[in-house]
Structure formats: C-alpha cells, structure tokens
Amino acid sequence: MTSLMPLTTVFPGLVWLMAALALVQGLRRAALWRVGAAAPVAWLDGLAKLPRRYLVDVHHVVARNAYASRMHAVVAGGLLAASILTALAILPPIAGFRPYWLVVALAFGVTAIGSLLVGARRYPEKQKRLSAGRFQILPFLLVAYAVGGTATALLLALGVGGVFAPLALALAAAGGLGLAFEVRHGPMRHAAAGALHLVAHPRPGRFEGRPDTALQPLDLDAPRLGSEMPADFTWNRLLSYDACVSCGRCEIACPAFAAGQPLNPKKLIQDLVAGLSPAEPAYAGNPYPGGRAGEGERGPLARLIGPDARIHPDTLWSCTTCRACVEECPMMIEHVDAVVSLRRHETLERGALPEKAVGPVTELRQAGEPGGRPLAARTDFAAGLDLPLMAGRERAAVLLWLGEGAYDLRYGRTLRALVRLLREAGVDFAVLGPEERDTGDLARRLGDEATFQALARENVATLRKYRFERIVTADPHALHALRNEYPAFGGRFAVIHHTAFLLELIRGGKLNPGRLPDLAVTYHDPCYLARYNGETEAPRAVLDAIGVARSEMARSGRRAMCCGGGGGAPVSDVPGERRIPDLRMAQAAETGAGIVAVACPSCTAMLEGVPDRRAEIRDVAELLLQAVEAGR
C-alpha cells in the first residue's frame, strides 16, 4: 500500500483542484452579471429552498422527456457523488480504507453510464433541437473523467499501482479539469449558473405552487425605460440567461418558430448571453427563421436590437407572449419578460412600434379603446337584453367585465349567451357600460407601459366606486390584468373566469343543463387562462357536465399551442411561412371533432379566421346555453 500513498493524495487533490478552477471560472463569469441592475433577492429563503426547487420543480419539467430525465439523473447524480466522495478522501482515515474506493469506483461507473447517455444524443448525429458547438465536447470530457476516475478508484481499492495508475489519473485529470474550465464559457456554465439562478430567481412565486406571471411595473421616471443593452437587465436576469442549456425545448414549443416567423426563443436567450461578452463562443443551434439576424457589437453597453444588431426588431414583435417557452424550459428561464423589457425600450424610448400597431396604441391613449370606438357602444351587443348598469345601482353580487371582445359581432354572441345564463341562474349582476375602459393588456404587451398604467389607474378608480363580490369575465386577457397586474396599482379584486363561474352555478344547482352526446368537441386552452392563470379544469368540467363527446388535442392544458392572438401579434403582423391559427386548427382536425370549444375572444377570432377549417368554433358558454335549453 505504501506505493499507493501518493495516489491517495493526488487523486482527491485533483478533485479539489477541479473545484478551485471551477470557482475561479465561475467568479470570472459572475463579474459579467454584476454589470446588471440591482435586484432584491431573498438569499436565505432561496438557499433553504434550493434542494426542493431543483429536485421537484426542475425535475418536474425535465421528466417530461423520459430519456433526458434518466440521462440527467444518472450523469448529474454520478458526477456529484463521485466528486464529493473523492474529495472527502483527502482525509487519511478514509484514504486508507480500501472498501471506500469501491464505492467511489461505483459512483464513477454510474457517471460513465450517464456520459454515454449524453453522447448518444449527440453522436453520430445530434438531435435536431440541440445546439452543437462546445456542447459537442461535453460527452468526451465526461467519459474521460468517469473512466479515468473509475480506473483510479479500482486501483486504490485493489491495492494495485504500477504504470496504470498515472495513466488513469491523467485521463481523469484531462476530463475533470476540462469540465471545470468549461464553467466560464462552455456547457458546464449552465450547471453553476443554474443552481444560483434557482436561488435568485426573479419570480420565486413559481416555486410556491401558484402562477407568478404578472409583469413587473416599470418606473416611468427612471432615466432609461426598458432594456436596450445587457446592462439594462437586472443582474439575476443576466444570470438566468447563462442557465440556458440550449436544449431546444422552448424552440419546439414556440408557435412563432413553428409558423416560420423570425423568432427562436433559444437563440434569443443565447443572443442575450452573447451580447454580454465578446469572448462568447459562436452560437451553433437553429437560427431565427428567415435569417433576420446580425452580429452587431458585443459588450454590456452594446445595443441589442436593430436591423444590424444581434436581435432584429421583427424577432421581438413575432412573440405572442404565450409563455409556452417558459412552460417548457427545464431551467425555468423567463423568456417573455426579456421580450417585453426589450419592447418597452423600443416603444417608450425610440417610438419604434410596428407600423400596424401605431393606430391601436394611439387610440388606447386617446380613447381608452384600441378601435377608437365609443365606450358606450361596448354594450351594443346586448340589444334587447336590458343590461343593468352599475352606475344606476352602485352594488351587485357580480360585476360582469365585458372586455374588448364586446365590440366584435361574433363574440357578441358569446356574451349574449353568458348574459342569458346569468339570468337563468338568477345571478345579481351588472356591467360598467360606458365606464369600462380597456384593461390595457395590448398596450402592456407591446411595451407601452405608460398607457397601460394610465388605463389601470383609471379602471381601478372606477371599480372602487362600486360594491361587488366578484368580477366575472369571459376574456382571459382581462382576467389576467384585473387579477394579477392591477394589484400593483391598488386594485385588489376577486376575479373569476366565466367558465369557472358557470361551473359553480351548475354544481350549485342553479343551472340544470341537458345532455348533448351527439356533439364531438375538442377544447382549445387559451394561453392567458391555462398558462398564465393555471385554469384548465373548469372549462372541461362544464363540457363534461353537458355530456359532449370530448377529445383532447395532442397539445393541451398548460402545454397547449397558442392561437396566435396574444402579445399584440395580430397588430404587429410579422409575416411567416404559415399562420399560427392554421397550425392550431390542423391539430384540432386530428381529433376528428366537429366543434372546437373556446373560452377567449382572441381565440374565437383567430381560429374562426382559418379559411379551410372543418370544425365550428363555439364558446363554452354557447354550448352550455344550448344544453340548458335542451334540458327544459
């Protein structure tokens, strides 16, 4: 055993050297994050909750891909266990205990298996959605460290030295030090940045089992509005972009990318990373469709947006803010927040709105309604229904928020059905009528935070004049603004979507629908209801209560595909190879259903606009009214 004494010292020393190198590389990277703006972080709470955030929240997303889940568990678990066990062997009592090295060898063996799983995704040909570049060397570094570590540990366990010991140690050193070196600019950066990102996440509410989707209010008195350059982002958001592993899940989920519009959320995040440092390796993944991207300057003060900059303006305006990318990201990065922050600068500082969006935003500023129509005309859909106004009553059990869809003749049918159902159930309700302004959702998504805040304050002042128990709305965009974004402006109200309210009426015996078993229905989840507000069950429960033959699309629930109507996309009107609603209706057609049930005015308009659709578009309220009338 005497001849093995240096090996028992050098091998653990190698792991400590790896840790030191990784720390140095990590600190060099962290110096770049410090150029970002300050951000409040609950460090003690984040550190205490890190294990759960990693093992539960992150794993829940990773596990959607069974292969990736197994691979990640094996390689990450093996790598950590093998390295920690080896590092502990710096203590002489452990180093001299041969059975201990068998355990170390086993941990390295597990790492080797995981390394092969990593390599299988990249060789002989990598999966299409994965980025290449320096990620391609990762399997080789892992295999070298794992195989060299296994051999070294086995030699120590068996008490055998000789010529094999330095060869095994050299192999382990090559792989291990290579992995540590890659912490600054290479694929191992995501491991270090990812852990810290989970501690300092800008939306910690995501880990508390509730949607945390409201945009943060912008200080309109700040010297710079929105983000023009990397230094304009907060430091923990710069950190979060470094957590990206370039896995491409966001790319697959993005409706704009699928439609061939110039947006790839993975490349967007990588452009934010690359814009921070001139030394960043070249991106080696799928580009923006249409090739609208330049190189531009790099550095904390380099402008990010422009025809010749890293990110073309059309990339920003292609986003529907549907959060599908966020939902699928295993590192829980907030892509949409980045898009809106960049849009805010384009809109508020440069006045660079898309041409077709200028009119609606101007009307919002001047008339409180993007179409410039009289606010009193919002109730025209209800001719003959005698809608009660809050101004004439001052109180009601329910305030019915009509939303922007009230001006649309098609969605007027949905609202008429909802009003009739409320009367059928004996609900005490009223509307604001001419006092209801637009919630400002469109302005906020397009980056016009000033107009949104003005509308929010006006609406909050109006709502505070009256007494009601709850606000009911059939518009998920209005629901989100009223429920989640108005509290920042003093408006804390109980807000419920019409499908959830109708379900309450059914279960309370106030609505008694008949059965419609001959209707084959598939339900389309609105992004602002499912992903933004976590409501996926109420619309389905209403459909089940009326006995329709319900089927699910391949993408449904929180993972449903967007209709293309959010984030100002219809007025931005960035062309692509296809239209997002056409793609969604093709998915609906695969179910064979004759009816696509919807629960959002934007979804109704977008899906009904598909010219060759084979299914009828019906709101859940319309189907329920049909069932109630059939049950009489």
C-alpha positions in Angstrom: 0.0 0.0 0.0 3.0 2.3 0.5 3.4 2.7 -3.2 -0.2 3.9 -3.5 0.2 6.6 -0.9 0.9 9.4 -3.4 -2.1 8.3 -5.4 -4.5 8.5 -2.4 -3.3 12.1 -2.0 -3.1 13.2 -5.6 -6.5 11.8 -6.7 -8.5 13.7 -4.1 -6.2 16.7 -4.7 -7.2 16.6 -8.3 -10.9 17.0 -7.4 -10.1 19.9 -5.1 -8.1 21.5 -7.9 -11.1 21.0 -10.2 -13.3 22.7 -7.7 -10.9 25.6 -7.4 -10.7 26.0 -11.1 -14.4 25.9 -11.5 -14.8 28.5 -8.7 -12.3 30.8 -10.5 -14.1 30.4 -13.8 -17.5 30.9 -12.2 -16.3 34.1 -10.5 -14.9 35.4 -13.8 -18.4 34.8 -15.3 -20.1 36.3 -12.3 -18.2 39.5 -12.9 -20.2 40.0 -16.0 -23.5 39.6 -14.2 -22.5 42.5 -11.9 -23.0 45.0 -14.8 -26.7 44.4 -14.5 -29.1 46.5 -12.4 -29.7 45.7 -8.8 -32.4 43.3 -7.8 -33.8 42.2 -4.5 -33.1 38.6 -3.6 -34.2 36.7 -0.6 -30.9 34.8 -0.2 -31.6 32.8 2.9 -35.0 31.7 1.7 -33.7 30.8 -1.8 -30.8 28.8 -0.4 -33.0 26.9 2.0 -35.4 26.0 -0.8 -32.8 25.2 -3.4 -32.9 21.4 -2.9 -36.7 21.3 -3.4 -36.6 23.7 -6.4 -34.0 21.5 -8.1 -35.3 18.1 -7.2 -39.0 18.8 -7.5 -39.7 21.9 -9.7 -36.9 21.5 -12.2 -37.2 17.7 -12.3 -41.0 18.0 -13.0 -40.2 19.8 -16.2 -37.1 17.7 -17.1 -39.2 14.5 -16.6 -41.5 15.4 -19.5 -38.8 13.8 -21.6 -38.1 10.4 -20.1 -34.8 9.9 -21.8 -33.5 13.3 -20.7 -34.7 12.7 -17.2 -32.9 9.4 -16.9 -29.8 10.8 -18.5 -29.7 13.9 -16.3 -30.3 11.9 -13.1 -27.6 9.4 -13.9 -24.9 11.7 -15.1 -25.5 14.6 -12.6 -26.0 12.3 -9.7 -23.0 10.2 -10.5 -20.8 13.2 -11.2 -21.7 14.9 -7.9 -21.4 11.7 -5.9 -18.1 10.6 -7.4 -16.5 14.0 -7.0 -17.7 14.5 -3.4 -16.6 11.1 -2.3 -13.2 11.5 -3.9 -12.8 14.9 -2.3 -13.6 13.5 1.1 -10.7 11.0 0.7 -8.3 13.9 1.4 -8.8 12.7 5.0 -6.2 10.0 5.8 -8.6 7.6 7.6 -10.8 7.5 4.5 -8.0 7.4 2.0 -6.6 4.2 3.5 -9.9 2.3 3.7 -9.9 0.1 0.5 -13.7 -0.7 0.5 -14.4 3.0 0.4 -12.7 3.2 -3.0 -15.0 0.5 -4.3 -17.9 2.9 -3.6 -16.1 5.7 -5.3 -15.5 3.4 -8.3 -19.2 2.6 -8.4 -20.1 6.3 -8.4 -17.6 6.9 -11.3 -19.1 4.0 -13.1 -22.6 5.5 -12.9 -21.1 8.7 -14.2 -19.6 6.8 -17.1 -23.0 5.3 -18.0 -24.6 8.8 -17.8 -21.8 10.1 -20.0 -22.6 7.6 -22.7 -26.3 8.6 -22.5 -25.2 12.2 -23.1 -23.1 11.2 -26.0 -25.9 9.1 -27.5 -27.9 12.3 -28.0 -25.1 14.0 -29.9 -23.3 11.2 -31.8 -23.2 10.0 -34.5 -25.7 12.8 -35.2 -27.2 15.1 -32.6 -30.9 15.6 -32.1 -32.1 18.5 -34.3 -33.2 20.7 -31.5 -29.9 20.6 -29.6 -27.2 23.2 -30.1 -23.8 21.9 -31.1 -20.6 24.0 -30.8 -18.8 23.4 -27.5 -21.6 21.2 -26.3 -20.2 18.6 -28.6 -17.1 18.1 -26.4 -19.1 17.6 -23.3 -19.5 13.8 -23.7 -15.8 13.3 -24.2 -14.9 15.3 -21.1 -17.4 13.4 -19.1 -16.3 10.0 -20.4 -12.6 10.8 -19.7 -13.3 11.9 -16.2 -15.6 9.0 -15.5 -13.4 6.3 -17.0 -10.2 7.7 -15.5 -11.9 8.1 -12.1 -13.3 4.5 -12.2 -9.9 3.1 -13.1 -8.1 5.1 -10.4 -10.6 4.2 -7.7 -10.4 0.5 -8.6 -6.6 0.5 -8.5 -6.8 2.0 -5.0 -9.5 -0.5 -3.9 -7.4 -3.4 -5.2 -4.1 -2.0 -3.8 -2.5 -2.1 -7.3 -0.3 0.7 -8.6 2.3 0.4 -11.4 2.2 2.0 -14.8 -1.7 2.1 -14.9 -2.1 4.5 -12.1 -0.6 7.6 -13.7 -2.4 6.8 -17.0 -5.7 6.5 -15.2 -5.1 9.7 -13.2 -4.0 11.6 -16.3 -7.3 10.6 -18.1 -9.3 11.7 -15.1 -7.4 15.0 -14.9 -7.9 15.7 -18.6 -11.6 15.2 -18.3 -12.1 16.8 -14.9 -10.1 19.9 -15.4 -11.7 20.3 -18.9 -15.1 20.2 -17.3 -14.1 22.8 -14.7 -12.6 25.1 -17.4 -15.9 25.0 -19.3 -17.7 26.7 -16.4 -17.0 30.2 -17.8 -17.9 29.9 -21.4 -18.7 26.3 -22.1 -21.5 23.8 -21.5 -20.8 23.4 -17.7 -21.8 27.1 -17.2 -25.4 26.1 -17.0 -24.7 23.8 -14.0 -23.2 26.6 -11.9 -25.4 29.4 -13.2 -28.5 27.2 -13.0 -28.1 26.4 -9.3 -27.6 30.1 -8.4 -30.5 31.1 -10.7 -32.8 28.8 -8.7 -31.8 30.6 -5.6 -32.1 34.2 -7.0 -35.0 33.5 -9.4 -36.8 36.8 -10.4 -40.1 35.0 -10.0 -39.9 33.0 -6.8 -43.7 32.6 -6.7 -43.3 29.9 -9.4 -41.9 27.6 -6.8 -44.8 28.1 -4.4 -47.4 26.3 -6.5 -49.1 29.4 -7.9 -48.8 31.3 -11.2 -46.4 34.2 -10.9 -47.0 35.7 -14.3 -47.7 39.4 -13.8 -45.2 41.7 -15.5 -43.4 43.9 -13.1 -44.4 47.6 -13.2 -41.9 49.9 -14.9 -40.7 53.0 -13.1 -41.7 55.6 -15.7 -39.4 58.2 -14.0 -36.3 56.0 -14.5 -33.5 57.5 -16.6 -33.8 54.6 -19.1 -37.0 52.8 -19.9 -36.9 49.1 -20.8 -33.8 47.3 -21.9 -31.6 48.4 -24.8 -28.3 46.7 -23.8 -27.3 43.8 -21.5 -26.5 46.2 -18.6 -30.2 47.3 -18.6 -31.3 43.9 -17.3 -31.1 43.1 -13.6 -28.1 41.0 -12.6 -30.2 38.0 -11.7 -31.8 38.0 -15.2 -28.4 38.0 -16.8 -27.6 35.1 -14.5 -30.7 33.3 -15.6 -29.8 33.6 -19.3 -26.5 31.8 -18.5 -28.5 29.0 -17.0 -29.7 28.1 -20.5 -28.5 24.6 -21.6 -29.6 25.1 -25.3 -31.8 22.0 -25.1 -34.3 23.5 -27.6 -37.5 22.6 -25.7 -38.6 26.3 -26.0 -37.8 26.2 -29.7 -40.2 23.2 -30.2 -42.9 24.8 -28.1 -42.8 28.3 -29.7 -45.8 28.9 -32.1 -44.0 31.7 -33.9 -41.0 29.4 -34.7 -43.4 26.7 -35.9 -45.0 29.2 -38.2 -41.7 30.3 -39.7 -41.7 33.7 -38.1 -38.3 35.2 -37.2 -38.3 34.1 -33.6 -36.5 31.3 -31.9 -36.6 31.7 -28.1 -33.5 29.6 -27.6 -31.4 31.8 -30.0 -33.0 34.9 -28.4 -31.6 33.8 -25.0 -28.3 32.9 -26.5 -28.1 36.3 -28.2 -28.7 37.9 -24.8 -25.8 35.8 -23.4 -23.5 36.5 -26.4 -24.3 40.2 -26.2 -22.8 40.4 -22.8 -19.3 39.3 -23.7 -17.1 39.5 -26.8 -15.5 36.2 -25.8 -18.7 34.2 -26.0 -18.3 31.2 -28.4 -20.3 31.2 -31.6 -23.9 30.0 -31.4 -24.4 26.6 -33.1 -28.1 25.9 -33.0 -31.1 26.5 -35.2 -31.3 30.2 -36.4 -34.2 32.6 -36.5 -36.4 31.5 -39.4 -35.9 33.9 -42.3 -32.3 34.7 -41.4 -33.1 38.0 -39.8 -30.2 38.4 -37.5 -26.9 40.4 -37.5 -23.9 40.1 -35.4 -23.6 43.6 -34.0 -21.2 44.8 -31.3 -20.8 42.8 -28.0 -20.4 44.0 -24.5 -22.5 45.3 -21.6 -23.2 48.6 -23.3 -23.8 47.3 -26.8 -27.2 47.8 -28.3 -29.1 44.6 -28.7 -32.0 45.5 -31.0 -31.8 46.7 -34.6 -31.7 45.6 -38.2 -27.9 45.0 -38.0 -27.8 44.2 -34.3 -27.9 40.8 -32.7 -31.7 40.8 -32.5 -33.9 42.0 -35.3 -37.0 44.0 -34.3 -39.2 41.5 -36.1 -38.0 38.9 -33.7 -39.4 40.8 -30.8 -42.8 41.6 -32.5 -43.2 37.9 -33.5 -43.7 36.8 -29.9 -47.3 36.2 -28.8 -46.3 36.2 -25.1 -48.0 32.8 -24.8 -45.3 31.6 -22.3 -45.1 28.2 -24.0 -41.3 28.6 -24.0 -41.3 29.4 -20.3 -43.6 26.4 -19.5 -41.2 24.0 -21.3 -37.8 25.4 -20.0 -36.2 23.0 -17.6 -34.1 25.8 -16.2 -37.2 28.0 -15.6 -35.9 30.9 -17.6 -38.3 33.8 -18.2 -38.1 34.4 -22.0 -41.3 36.6 -22.2 -40.1 39.0 -19.5 -37.0 39.6 -21.7 -39.1 40.2 -24.8 -41.3 42.7 -23.0 -38.4 44.5 -21.5 -36.8 44.9 -24.9 -40.2 46.0 -26.4 -40.5 48.6 -23.7 -37.4 50.3 -24.8 -38.3 50.1 -28.4 -41.8 51.6 -27.7 -41.2 54.2 -25.0 -37.6 55.3 -25.8 -37.5 55.0 -29.6 -41.2 55.1 -30.6 -40.4 52.1 -32.8 -43.7 50.3 -32.7 -44.7 48.1 -35.7 -46.5 50.2 -38.2 -49.8 48.5 -37.9 -49.7 48.7 -34.1 -49.4 52.5 -34.0 -53.1 53.1 -34.7 -54.5 50.8 -31.9 -52.0 52.1 -29.4 -52.8 55.7 -30.2 -56.5 55.0 -29.8 -55.8 53.4 -26.5 -54.1 56.5 -25.3 -56.7 58.9 -26.6 -60.0 56.9 -26.4 -59.4 54.1 -23.9 -60.2 51.6 -26.6 -57.9 50.3 -29.4 -60.5 50.6 -32.1 -61.3 54.2 -31.2 -65.0 53.3 -30.8 -67.3 55.0 -28.2 -67.1 53.3 -24.8 -70.9 53.4 -24.7 -71.0 51.2 -27.8 -69.4 48.3 -25.8 -72.9 47.2 -24.8 -74.5 47.3 -28.3 -74.2 43.5 -28.5 -76.9 43.2 -25.8 -79.7 44.9 -27.7 -83.0 43.7 -26.2 -81.3 42.1 -23.1 -81.6 45.2 -20.9 -78.2 45.1 -19.3 -78.2 46.6 -15.7 -75.5 49.3 -15.2 -73.5 49.7 -12.1 -74.0 53.4 -12.2 -77.7 53.0 -11.7 -77.3 50.5 -8.8 -73.9 51.1 -7.1 -73.8 47.5 -5.9 -74.3 44.0 -7.3 -73.1 40.5 -6.4 -71.3 40.2 -9.7 -69.7 42.8 -11.9 -69.6 41.4 -15.5 -66.5 42.7 -17.2 -67.2 42.7 -20.9 -63.8 43.3 -22.4 -62.6 44.2 -25.8 -64.4 41.3 -27.4 -67.7 43.0 -26.8 -67.3 45.2 -29.9 -67.0 42.2 -32.1 -70.2 40.9 -33.6 -69.1 37.2 -33.4 -68.0 37.4 -29.7 -71.2 39.4 -29.0 -73.0 36.1 -29.5 -70.9 34.6 -26.7 -71.6 37.4 -24.4 -75.3 37.2 -25.1 -75.2 33.5 -24.2 -73.4 34.3 -21.0 -75.9 37.0 -20.0 -78.8 34.7 -20.7 -77.1 32.0 -18.5 -76.6 34.5 -15.7 -80.3 35.5 -15.9 -81.3 31.8 -16.0 -79.4 31.2 -12.8 -80.8 34.2 -11.0 -77.4 35.9 -10.6 -77.4 39.5 -9.4 -75.0 41.2 -11.9 -74.3 44.5 -13.6 -71.9 46.0 -16.1 -69.9 49.2 -16.1 -71.1 50.1 -19.6 -69.5 53.4 -20.8 -67.3 53.5 -17.7 -65.4 50.3 -18.8 -62.2 51.2 -20.4 -59.8 48.7 -22.0 -57.7 46.9 -19.4 -54.5 48.0 -21.3 -53.3 44.4 -21.9 -52.5 45.2 -25.5 -50.5 48.3 -24.6 -48.5 46.5 -22.0 -47.6 43.5 -24.1 -46.5 45.9 -26.9 -44.2 47.7 -24.4 -46.3 50.8 -23.9 -46.2 50.7 -20.1 -47.2 54.3 -19.7 -50.6 53.8 -21.5 -51.2 50.6 -19.5 -50.5 52.3 -16.2 -52.8 55.2 -17.1 -55.7 52.8 -18.0 -55.1 50.6 -15.0 -55.3 53.5 -12.6 -58.5 54.8 -14.3 -60.2 51.4 -14.2 -59.2 50.9 -10.6 -60.7 54.3 -9.6 -63.9 53.3 -11.4 -64.1 49.9 -9.8 -63.5 51.3 -6.3 -66.7 53.4 -6.7 -68.9 50.4 -6.6 -69.5 47.4 -4.3 -69.5 43.9 -5.7 -68.3 40.5 -4.5 -66.6 39.3 -7.7 -65.7 40.3 -11.2 -66.6 37.7 -13.9 -65.2 38.0 -17.3 -65.1 35.8 -20.4 -61.8 37.4 -21.6 -58.6 35.7 -20.1 -56.5 38.7 -21.0 -58.8 41.0 -19.0 -58.9 38.3 -16.3 -55.1 38.3 -16.0 -54.8 42.1 -16.0 -57.5 42.6 -13.4 -56.5 39.6 -11.2 -52.7 39.7 -11.4 -51.5 43.0 -12.7 -53.9 45.6 -11.2 -52.9 44.8 -7.5 -49.7 46.7 -8.2 -51.8 49.8 -8.8 -54.1 49.4 -5.8 -56.7 47.2 -7.4 -57.2 44.0 -5.5 -60.4 42.3 -6.6 -61.7 38.8 -6.7 -61.8 37.9 -10.4 -63.0 34.7 -11.9 -63.2 33.4 -15.5 -66.7 32.8 -16.8 -66.2 29.0 -17.2 -65.2 28.6 -13.6 -68.3 30.7 -12.5 -70.6 28.7 -14.8 -69.2 25.5 -13.2 -70.1 26.9 -9.8 -73.7 27.6 -11.0 -74.0 24.0 -12.3 -72.7 22.4 -9.2 -74.8 24.7 -7.1 -78.0 23.6 -8.9 -78.7 27.0 -10.3 -78.2 25.8 -13.9 -79.5 22.4 -15.0 -78.2 21.6 -18.4 -79.4 18.7 -20.5 -77.0 16.3 -22.3 -75.6 16.8 -25.8 -73.9 13.4 -26.5 -74.1 13.9 -30.3 -71.6 16.7 -30.2 -68.0 15.8 -30.8 -65.9 18.5 -29.1 -62.3 19.3 -28.6 -61.3 22.1 -26.2 -58.6 24.7 -27.0 -56.9 26.2 -24.0 -56.3 29.9 -24.1 -52.7 30.8 -23.1 -53.8 33.5 -20.7 -56.2 31.2 -18.9 -54.2 27.9 -18.8 -50.5 29.0 -18.6 -51.0 32.5 -17.1 -53.7 31.6 -14.6 -53.5 27.8 -14.2 -57.1 27.2 -15.1 -57.5 24.1 -17.2 -60.2 22.0 -15.5 -63.2 24.3 -15.2 -63.9 24.6 -19.0 -63.5 20.8 -19.3 -65.8 20.2 -16.4 -68.5 22.3 -17.9 -68.2 20.4 -21.2 -68.4 17.1 -19.3 -71.4 18.3 -17.4 -73.3 18.7 -20.7 -72.3 15.3 -21.9 -70.5 16.1 -25.1 -68.1 13.6 -26.6 -64.9 15.4 -25.6 -61.4 14.6 -27.0 -58.0 16.2 -26.4 -55.6 17.7 -28.9 -52.0 16.5 -28.9 -51.1 19.8 -27.2 -53.5 20.7 -24.4 -53.7 22.1 -20.9 -50.7 24.1 -19.8 -48.8 22.8 -22.8 -51.4 23.8 -25.4 -50.4 25.7 -28.5 -51.3 29.4 -28.8 -54.0 30.6 -31.2 -51.6 33.4 -32.3 -53.8 36.2 -30.9 -51.8 37.3 -27.8 -49.0 39.7 -27.2 -50.2 42.2 -29.8 -49.2 39.7 -32.5 -52.3 40.4 -34.7 -51.5 44.1 -34.9 -47.7 43.6 -35.1 -48.5 41.3 -38.1 -45.0 39.9 -38.7 -45.2 37.6 -41.7 -44.0 34.0 -41.6 -44.2 30.9 -43.7 -47.5 29.8 -42.2 -50.1 31.2 -39.8 -50.3 30.1 -36.2 -54.1 29.6 -36.1 -53.8 27.4 -39.2 -51.4 25.2 -37.3 -53.7 25.0 -34.3 -56.7 24.2 -36.3 -54.8 21.4 -38.1 -54.1 20.0 -34.6 -57.8 20.2 -33.8 -58.7 18.4 -37.1 -56.5 15.5 -36.0 -59.1 14.8 -33.2 -61.9 14.4 -35.7 -64.1 16.7 -33.6 -66.7 18.8 -35.3 -66.6 21.6 -32.7 -63.6 23.4 -31.2 -64.7 24.8 -27.9 -63.0 28.1 -26.9 -63.1 30.4 -23.9 -61.4 33.6 -25.1 -62.5 36.3 -27.6 -59.0 36.3 -29.1 -59.1 32.6 -29.7 -62.6 32.8 -31.2 -61.4 35.5 -33.7 -58.1 33.8 -34.6 -59.5 30.3 -35.0 -62.6 31.4 -36.9 -60.3 33.2 -39.3 -58.9 30.0 -40.6 -60.3 29.7 -44.1 -60.3 26.0 -44.6 -61.3 24.8 -41.2 -63.6 21.9 -40.9 -64.8 22.5 -37.4 -67.2 25.0 -35.9 -65.9 27.4 -33.2 -68.1 27.7 -30.2 -67.5 29.3 -26.8 -68.1 27.1 -23.7 -70.9 29.4 -22.7 -72.7 29.0 -26.1 -72.6 25.2 -25.7 -73.8 25.4 -22.1 -76.8 27.6 -23.1 -77.6 25.1 -25.8 -77.6 22.3 -23.2 -79.7 24.3 -20.8 -82.3 25.0 -23.5 -82.3 21.3 -24.4 -82.9 20.3 -20.8 -86.1 22.3 -20.4 
